[in-house]
Amino acid sequence: MSDKFIFRFVAVVSVFVFLVVVVLNRHLIPGPKTIPSFVQYLPKLNAFINGTCSVLLLISLYFILHGNITVHKRLNILTFCLSSLFLVSYILFHYLMPETIYGDINGDGVLSAAERAAVSPVRTIYLVILTSHIILAAAVLPLILLSFYRGLKMQVEKHKKLVRWTFPIWLYVTITGVVVYLMISPYYHF
């Protein structure tokens, strides 16, 4: 496979995933009328997967800094697989469930003046973390795919240049995924 093909493949996959997430978050495709019971466990599963990915990324960094390429590669493949599982679970959750609004104590989808006042400063922090998480999650996917391609092809210098950006962004996304879950979970109504 040529680099040109890989770049096109990465672009197509990244745009497709981005569009699916946008469509689901905007609820352009209506979900089912009856929500399956397992859906309530998906946010916790997603947070667990993100936390696990954070730890695996740090362990992977340790191994590559100590020259153990084999373990580094295996950990990154495992982390990528878990992140892919997260993406499927995330898409499924957002397809099946209505949107959860930070600070919505009643679960009616509307924040009263009292609810807005009570959660205003923390809600602002939540929205900043959530926005940065979403933007960087979209940006990191092509970086991850290209980093994997370069790493698996043993194009070490090109891999290192990409990973200087990919690693901290991917780590930030996995950590903030857990933070977002911890902040929004009191407002889930299932």
N, C-alpha and C positions, 0 to 999 in steps of 0.2 A: 504494500500500500504506500502511496506517495504522501508526502506531507500535505499537498494540496487537497487530496481526498480526505485526510484526517481533519484538516481545518474546516472543510465544508461539513463533514459529519458532526464535528463538535458544535459548529454554528447551528446546524439543523436541530440537534438534540437540545441545545441550550434554549433556543427560541421556542421549540415545542413545549418544553417543561415550563418555561416562563408563561406562555399563553395558557396552558392548562391551569396553572396556579391562579392567574389573573381571572380567568373565566369562573373558576370555582369560588374565589374570594368575593367576586362581584355577584355571585349566585345567578349567573346568566343561564345556567342549566339547573332547573328545579330538582331538588332532592326528593326522595320518596316520602310519602305521607306518614308511613310508619318507620320509626328509627329502630334499627336492630339493637338489641341490648348490649352487644359487645362494644359498641361505639363509645360508651362512657369510659372505657379503659384505654382508648387510643391516645389521649393527651398524656397520660402517665407513661404509657409505653414510649411515646415519642420523646418525652423528657429523659427517660432512662436510656434510650438509644443515643440521644445527644450527649448525655453525660459520659456514657461509655466511649463514644467517639472522641470526646475531649481527652480522656485518660489514654486511650490508644494512640492518639496523635502525639501526646507528650512522651509516651514510652517509645514510640517509633523514632522520635527525635533523639532520645537517649541512645538508641541502638545505632543510628546512623552516625552520631557524633563519636561513637566508640568503634566505628568501622564494620559493624555487622550488617552488611547489605541484605543478606538473606532474611533475617528477622525483620529488618526495617520494611522490606518489600512485602512480606507476609502480613505484617501488622497494617500496612497501608491498604492492602487488598481487603483485609477484614473490615477496616474502617470504611472503605468505599462501599462494600456490600451492606454494612449496617446503615450507612447514610442513604443508600438506595432503598432499603427497607423503610427507613424513616420517611422518605419522600412518598412512597406508595401509601403508607399509613396516614401521612399528613393529607394527601389528596383525598383519600377515602373519607377521613374525618370531615374535611371541609365540604365534601359533596353531600354527606349524610346529615350534617348538623347545621342548624341556623347559626348565624354569627353571634359570638359572645362579645359583649361590650364591657370594657373595663369600668367598674364602678356600678354596674347595673345589678343592684341587690335583689330586685324583684324578678328579674329575668324577663321583663316585658319588652326589652329592646330600646327603651327610652330612659334617658337619665333625667330625673327630676332636678329641680334647682338645688334641693338639699343634697342629693347624691353628688351632683357636680361640685358643689362647695366642699363636701366632705373629702372627696378624692382628688381635687384639682391639682395640687403640687405633685403628688405621687403619680397621678394619671399622666401628667406631662412627662415625667421621667420614664414611665412605662412606654409611652408613645415614641419617645426618642430612641429607646432601646429597641422597640419593635421595628421602627422604621429602618434603623441602621441594620438590624438583623435581616430584614427582608431584602433590602438593597444589596447587601453584601452576600447573602445566600444566592441571589440571582447572578451576581458577578463572579462568584467563586466556582460555579459549576464548570464553565469552560476552562478555567485555570486548572481545576482538578483533573479534568479529562486530558488536557494537554500535558500536565505534569506526569500523569500516568503513562501517557504515550512516550514521552521522552525518557522516563525512568525505565520502562519495560524494554525500550530499544537500546538501553545503556548509553544514551546520549547525555552523559553525566554533566557536562558544562551547561548545556541548554536546560537540563532538568534543574540544576542548582539555581539558575537565573529565574526560572519560573517559580520554584518553591520558595524563594525569598518573599514572594508576594502571596503565594497560595497558602502556605502553612499558617501564617498569622491570621489571615482572613478566615480560613476554614476553622481554625481553633476558636476565633471570636464568634463565629456563627454557631458552633456547637455549644459553647458556653452560654451565649445569650439565648439560645433555644431553651436551655434549662431555666434561666432567669425569667424569660417571658412566661413559661409555664407556671413557675412559682407565683408570679405576680397576677396572672389571669385566673388561675385555678379556683380561687374563692368565689368567682362569679359564674362558674359553670352551673347550669341548672339541669342536671339529669338525675 
